[in-house]
Amino acid sequence: MMFGFMRQAALLDSESVDWMLDVFDWALVNFNRQKLQAETRLIYPNNEYFPGEESSVEGMAALIFTQVKTYAGIAALPCDLQNETGISHAVSSGPELPVAADSKKWVFTYHTHTLNNPEVLIASFAHQIAFHIVSSTHNPPPGGKENWPHAAEILATLMGFGVIMANTANTQKIRSCGSCSGPAVERESFLSQYDMSYALAIFCALKNIPAKEATLHLKKTLRAFYKKSHKEILNTAFPGNARLASLQATYFSTHQHAIKDNP
């Protein structure tokens, strides 16, 4: 039998796609729905979104962290920023929220080597922020607590950091041997670069963002996969079509409906 011989295989397995859609739904139910619906946009790793210069590693890390906090909607949240040795330093921000005597500030860490690749630092901060948010809810994400770091990467995508998360999901590890030419940088990723690219495509479909807007700053090795993902998701034959349409109708009714027939 040759029926289906020319049928293209799905880019990701159905279980992974269903889980991603579940996480998008869960995040919109449990967190700042208005911000996630109306205010989030694609955040690009360039000087337009991350302007400014600092004369020190600590100053640059604090500047980037402050900018990521602002995009994530927690600009006024009291935080403690530490380098890899545990040394804290000041972070400029708006008026901070009052902190109860028995509460602790959210702690964020960075490795000084990541300043060699600011996109990795941005992704690391975005994931840490998302992880704190995920772990603070009383309703655990789909898959349970063991999926917190994975769900946090999806939440970071929903917060607008999808391009950056995908670009840095397969970054070379830091080298420690003395004979190497120097340290490369990495972020601790829990989903693959293809998973993150697919999650980015779901985000753009929900927000009705054209594929070319994401590929503008997506690394070249992911552009073809992303375009295929975006096309697959918008096709009426997409198995998750009903779920995507439901999410759009429930949370993004003010956006133009993105699902269409792409035979």
N, C-alpha and C positions, 0 to 999 in steps of 0.2 A: 504494500500500500504506500502510495507516494503523497497521500493527502497530508498537508502541513509541512512538506519538505522545505518549502521556501519561507516558512514562518520564522521570523526572527526571534531568537531566544531573549527573554527578559534580561535586563542589565544587572539586576539584583534579584535574589530569591524573594519570593512572596512574603516569607516570614519576616525578613528584614524590613521590607517596605511597610508591612502592616504595623510593625513595632514603631517605625519612624512616625507614621501617621497617628498612632496611639500617643506618642510622646508630644507631638504638636498639639493634639487635642487636650491632653493632660495639662500642658503648660498654659494654654489659653484659659483653662478652667481655674487653675490654681494661682496664677500670678497676675501681674498688672495688665489686665486684658486690654484696657484702653490704649496703653502705651504700645503693647505688642501689635495691636490692630492698626492704629493710626499713625504712630510716630516712627516706628522702626523703618529703616531704609538700609540699602546696602552700604556698608562702610568699607572704604577702599584703603589700602596701605600706601597712602601717598601724603604729600605735604599739605594738600587741601584739607584732609581730615586730621592729620597729625602735624600741625605746624609748630614751629618754635625750635630753639636751640638752647643747650645748656653746656656749661664748661666742664662738668664733672659727670662721671658715670651715675652717681647717686641722683644728681639733678635731672639727668635725662630719663632715668628710670621713673622718678617721681612725676615728671611731666607727662610721660606716656601713660602711666597709671591713672593720673588725674583725668586725662582725656578719655580713656577707656571707661572709667567710672561714670563720666558724664553721659557717654553714649548708652551705657547700660542702665541709666536712670537711677543711679545711687550716688550722685555727686556729693550729697551732704552726709552720707553714712560714715560714721567714724571707723577708720581702718588703721591697721598697723602694717606698714610696708617694710620688709626685711630683705637683706641680701642673703647669699648662701651661708654666710657665717652667723646669721642671726642678729646682725646689727640693724636696728631700726633707724629710720630717718624721716624727716618731716615731709609731709605731702600737702601741697597747697590745695585748698578746696573752698567751697562756699561755706555758709554757716552750718556747723555740724549739729546733728541731732543729739538731744540729751541722752546720756547713757546711765542706766541704773547702776547703783553701787555694786551690785553682785553680778553684773553682766560684763562680758569681755568684747573687745573690739574684734572685728574680723581680721585675721592675719593673712597677709599675702606675701609671697616670696618670689624672688627672681634670682637668676644666676647672672653674674656680671658678664659672662661670655655672650649672653643673648643680646647685648647691645650691639654686637657685630651684625646681627640680623634683627632689626626692630620688629619685623613682621612676626617673628617667632615670639618675641616678648609680648606683643599685642595679643596674640592668640593665647598665650599662657595666662595673661591677666584675665582675658575674656572667659576662659574656661574656669579659672579659679572663682571668679565672681559667680558664674552660672552654677558651679558646684555648691558654693555657699547658699545660694538661693534654693537649689534643689533640696539640699539637706536640711533646710529650715522649715520645709512644709510638713504638715502632719499627714499628708496623703502621699505616700511614696510613689515614684514613677513606675510606669509599666515595666514589669520584670523584677520589681523589688529593689531593696537597698543595694544589692550587689551591682545593680545597673546605674547607680548614681553618677559615676564619672562619664558613662556613655550617654545618659540622658542629658547631662550637663553640656556635652558637645552639641546636641541637638538644640538645646535651649539657647546656647551661644549663637547658633545659626539663626534662630528665630529672633534674636536680639539684633541681628543685622551683620554679624561677624562671619557669615558663611563663606565668603570668598577667602578671607584670611585663614579660617579654620581648615578649609580644603587645601590651600596652598602649603600649609605647614604640617599637614598630617603625616607626611612621610619624609621628615627632615633628617639629615644625617646626624648620627650621634656624636656627642662630644668625645674627642680623642684625648687620651691622657698620657700616651707614650712620649718619651722625650725625643724620639727620632722623627716624630710627625712634624709636618710643616706648621702646625698650629691648631688650635681648637676650633672645631666646627660647632654648630649649635643645634639643639633639638628642643622640642616640647614633648611632654609625655602625652601621646595620643592614644585613644582607646578605640576609635573607629578609623577605618582605612581612609585614604584619600578619595577613594571611589565612593565609599559610604557618605563621606562629607560632601562630595560633589552632588550626589543624589539628593541629600537633605537640602542642599542649596537650591536645587531645581524645584523641590517641593515648596520651599519658601517663596521662590520667585513666581511659581504658579499661583500660590495663594494670594500674593500681593499683585499679581498681574504685571510683573516686571519682565520686559522683553529679554530673551536669552542673551542678546548682544551686550546688555548692560553688565551682566555678570562676567562674561568672557573678556571684557575689556581689561580686567586686572587679574583674571585667573591665569595661572601658569600654563604655558603652552601644552605641556604633556597631559593636561586635564580638560582642555577645551573641547576636544572631539567627544569625549565621554559625557561631559556636561551637556553639550548640545543634543546628543542622543537621549540623555535622561530627560531633559526638558521636553523634547518632542514626544517621548514615550508617555510621560505623565499627562500631557495635554491631549493625548489621543483617546477617543471614546472607547477604544478597546483595552485601555489600561485597567487592570483588575481592581485597582484602588480608586477608580473613577467615582464611585458612589460616595466613598469616604471623603475624597477631596472636595466633591461638590457639597457635601454636608458641612464640612469645615468652612468652606467659603460662604455658604448661606447663613451659617450660625455666627461666624466671627468677622467676616469680611464683606458683608452685604453692600457696603458703600463702594466697594471696588468692582470694576467691571468683571463679569464672569470670565474666567480664563480658559475653561475647558472647551475644546472645540474638536471637530473631527479632522484628523490629519491622516488620511489613509496612506 
